[in-house]
Amino acid sequence: MPYVSVGDSRLHVIESGSGEALFLLHGNAGSGAVWQNVIPGLARHFRVFAHDRAGFGQSDETKSEDLGPQDYADELRDLMAATGISRAHICGISFGGMVAQCFALKYPEQVSRLVLVGTTADRTGRSVPQSLAELDRDGWPVVADRLVKSWFRPQSDPKDVSEAYAIALQSSQRMRALTLTALGRFDIRDRIHRIAAPTLVVVGQQDQTCPLSMSETVHREIAGSRLIQIPDCAHLVPVEQPGAFIEAVLPFLGSSEQGPGDQTP
C-alpha cells in the first residue's frame, strides 16, 4: 500500500505488521520516515500505518490552503476510511500530536488510545509575520537547516540530523508558510479537557521545540493521562531514543488499565 488517494492528493503510506491499527503522525517539515526506527518494534504487536501528510514527504502537494491541525485531522479520518479502519490507536509527534488531539476531539469514537509526543495544545506564542519574513528572506533550505538543528541536542548523532534535514527538504517553502500561518492560530487549551481517550504524553527532557512545560499542560488538562519524560533526548524522541520510546508506548497500548501518574524512565 505505497499510496492511498485522499481528497486531491495521493498519500504515501508505510504499512507494517498486523493486529490492532496504530497510526503514527509526523511533525511539521517531517514525513512518515521519522518513525522508521520504531516501526519494526511496534509492528510486532500492531498493524502500523505511517503516512506522509499531503504536501510532505512523498505525498502529493495539496491545492488546499487550509492546512492546520484540524484540517489534517479530517485527512486522517479520510485515510482511515480509505484503508478500511474504523478505530485505531493514534500517536502523533509535534504537529502530528496537535493533529492527534484535534482528531480525538472531533472523532472520539475512532480513537482507542492516544499517544502525544513532544507536542502542545497552543502554538500562538510565536511571531508569524517575523517567521514568514525570515522564510522569504533566507529561503526554505536555510530556514530548514536552522529548524532541524533546533530539534536535536549538541550530542545527537549527526546522521540523524542530516536525515531529518533531507526529509524537511521534501516539503516546499509554500507548505512551510501555510502550516506556519495555521499554527499561529492554533490554540485548543480550552477544549483538550474533553479528550476522553486514554492518553499517554511523552516528551524528551531536553526538548526546546515543545518544552516539558507544554507537555505538562497537556497532561494536566487531559484527565487520567500519564506523562513520561525521556532522558538524554530532545524533540524527536522516536529518532534519538527509539528503544526508550517503544518501552514507554508498548505497555500503555497493550495494557487494559491505566491510571494517572508521571514517570521518568
VENGI-V672128 format. One record per helix or strand of 3 or more residues. SS is the DSSP state (~ for helix, > for strand). FROM is the first residue (numbers start at 1). TO is the last residue. Records with the same first field share a line. If there is no record, write none. Layout:
SS=FROM-TO ; FROM-TO
This chain:
>=3-6 ; 9-16 ; 21-25 ; 47-51 ; 88-93 ; 111-117 ; 198-204 ; 226-230 ; 261-264
~=32-43 ; 69-82 ; 95-106 ; 108-110 ; 128-138 ; 140-150 ; 158-168 ; 173-183 ; 192-194 ; 212-221 ; 237-240 ; 242-254
